[in-house]
Amino acid sequence: MKLVSAEGLGAREDPGGLSLRAELSLRGVRFAAKHGLAYERTDGEVPSIIFARGEQVGHGNFHPRSYEAICARPEWKRRLGKVHTAHKRVRARADWQWMELDCANSSDALLMNVFCYPGVMECAAVRATLGVAAGAAPEFGWKPRTPLDGKKRDNTEVDMRVGDLLVEAKLTESDFQTAKTALVARYRDLAEVFDADELPMRDGRVLGYQLIRGTLAAYTSGCSFCVLCDARRPELVEPWYAVMRAVRSFELRCRLKLLTWQELAAVVPGELREFLAEKYGIGS
């Protein structure tokens, strides 16, 4: 797995992911029309496409083989129940409670489309790209329980753990969250892991809060931590490098990585690669 610079991503800058959301919405409409899928469109500056689950089997937001695998494993299937934050405000049909993973621009849905696809982790090229050993199985919404002051533990999730790799997945999200300094200072190992004066700040708030949490989780667990983002979002790269620069340990810094969906798509099975190109424009 390699680190890439913003210049190396070879794509336009898309502040806030607005143009990528628009592209995914357009692709979603075309994908639904081609395959006869039910969907709804939200209101807003850039409407989102929300796919419905099939009356019998299947789900418009997932590759059929990925969805079948998800439904066959209770710990994966539970992820489908994450409620969409806007479902009460904008849903058009009272009988349809939108879920987060129904949305065309959901990074969690994209993550599961890829890593739940049968046989994907048996591909040597996929494992080499990720830097994980044979036999690694993905766990979604993994809680590292990173230590806080006072013997407390953080209850937030990492998007995925596969083997000894933690993954934070991004697609159209605007940033990596900001936080008050007091919230960041709660972490027991903050001063040991980071030079706090080097952490990126803006308007009195710490930038890259998710990245800081992920790095601390990697330190505690002995894992590596990878940001998985789209090559069409180069503006997400510099915040990650800014957090990396604040890490004190060279050994830990070497376990912090960046991978694009496009790099990953190049090594997945052909049928999945075609799906990612058609639905997401990844690798197309």
C-alpha positions, 0 to 999 in steps of 0.5 A: 500500500502506498501513500499518495500526494494530492497531486498524485491523485490525478483528479479535480478538487471537490470541496465538501464532496458536492460535485461527487454527490451530484455525480453519484446521484446522476449515476444512481438514477441511471443505474436504477432505470437500467436495472429496474430498481425502486428509489426516491430522491431527497430534497436539498442543494444536491439531492441524494438517491435512496434505494429501496430493498426488493420486495423479495430479495436484493437491494438496489444499493448493493451488488447482489452477491455482496447483499446476499453475503451480508444477509447471511451473516447476522453481524453484517446484516445488523449494519443495514439497520442504521437509520438515515439521519434525514429519514423523518424530515424528507422521506416521501413515503410514510411506509419506508423508513430510510436507512443510512446504507440505502443512500447512493453516497454512503461510504459504509455501503460502498465499503460493504459492497467491496469487502462483503463480496464473496472471495474478495479477501481470498484475492492475493492482490487485494490482500497485498494492496491492503497489507493484510494476511491471508484469512483476515475477515472484515468486521464493520463498526469495530469499537477499539475502546481506546483508553480515556483519562480516568480509566474510561474508554472511547465508545466510537467506532472504526468503519472496519477492521480487517486483520490488523488493519483499521479502516476509515472510509470516506466518499462524499463526507465533507471532512474528518470532523472537528472537535473542541480541544477538551474533547481531544484531550480526554484521550489517555495517550494523546501526549505520548502519541502526538505533539499536541502543538502540531495538531491542525487547528482552526478557530480554536477547534482541532481538525481531523478528529476522526483521524486522531481517534483512528491513530490512537486506536492503532497505537493502542491495538498495535494495528495499522490505520488506513484512510480509504478515500476517493481519488476525486476528493484530493482535498481530503489528503492534506488533513491526513498528512497534517495529522501524520506530521504530528505523530511522534513515533516514526514506527507508528507513522509508518503504520498510517496509510492512505489508499484510494477506492480506485487503487482498490478497484483495480485489484478486485474481481472483475464482476465487482470492478464492473459494478463499481465503475457503473454505479460509482464511477470508480475505475471507469 
